[in-house]
Amino acid sequence: MTPVVGLDFDNTIVTYDALIHRTARERGLIAPGTDINKRVVRDEIRRLPDGDIEWQKVQGLVYGPLMGAAQLIDGVDAFIRRCRAEDLRVFIVSHKTPYAGYDDTRTNLREAALGWMEAQGFFDPAGLGFRRDHVFFESTREAKVARIRELGCTLFVDDLEEVFAEPSFPSDVTKILLTPEPSGGDADGTVALPDWQAIHDHVFGRPS
Ligand SMILES: [Mg+2]
C-alpha cells in the first residue's frame, strides 16, 4: 500500500527554541546562560511571579507576530522532497487555535504559520510543493485526530505523545514520535526517533 504521510507542524516541522530564548532574554525573563531549549526556558519563566502569564505572552509573540523568525527543523525539507520524489501524498495537520490567549497584536496564528510556510517555499512547486488545501489547522486535538483519519494517513509524525494517546487515534496508523530522548520501544507501537534523518531512514530505508 502506498503510504499517505501526515505531519504535525509546531515543533515537528518548525522549531521556536532559538526565537523563544531570544524573546525571553529581551523581556528579561531568563538568565543569559539558560539553555536554548523550549522546555528549559518555559520552566525557568514559570518559576517567576506571574510566570505562567509571562510564558503565555512569550508564546503569543513567537507563534504570532514573531513567527517569521522561527526556523525549519533540520532534515524536514529533505524528507518532504523524498516523499515528492516517491509520489507520496503529504498533509500537514496542526492543532492551532486562530488566536493566542495573550497577544496585544491579535495576530491570526494560522495566517502567521501559512506566511512562514510560504516564505520557506512550502507552496512553491520547485520548493516543497504543498497545495494550500493540504494544510489543515484544527482547534482541538480531537479534531486533529479526526482529520488524520479522514485523510487516510498511514503514518503520522508528531512531537507530542498526547496526540497518539487520544482514544480516537486510528490504530492502523504508524505513529512516529519526534523526540530528543527516544526511550526505546513503546507498548502502543509508537516509533520514537531523535531527528529527521532517523525518520527518513525509518520510512525509506538507509541508503546502501
Ligand atoms: Mg507539535
Boltz pocket constraint, residues with backbone or C-beta under 6 A from the ligand:
constraints:
  - pocket:
      binder: B
      contacts: [[A, 8], [A, 9], [A, 10], [A, 11], [A, 12], [A, 158], [A, 159], [A, 160]]
      max_distance: 6.0
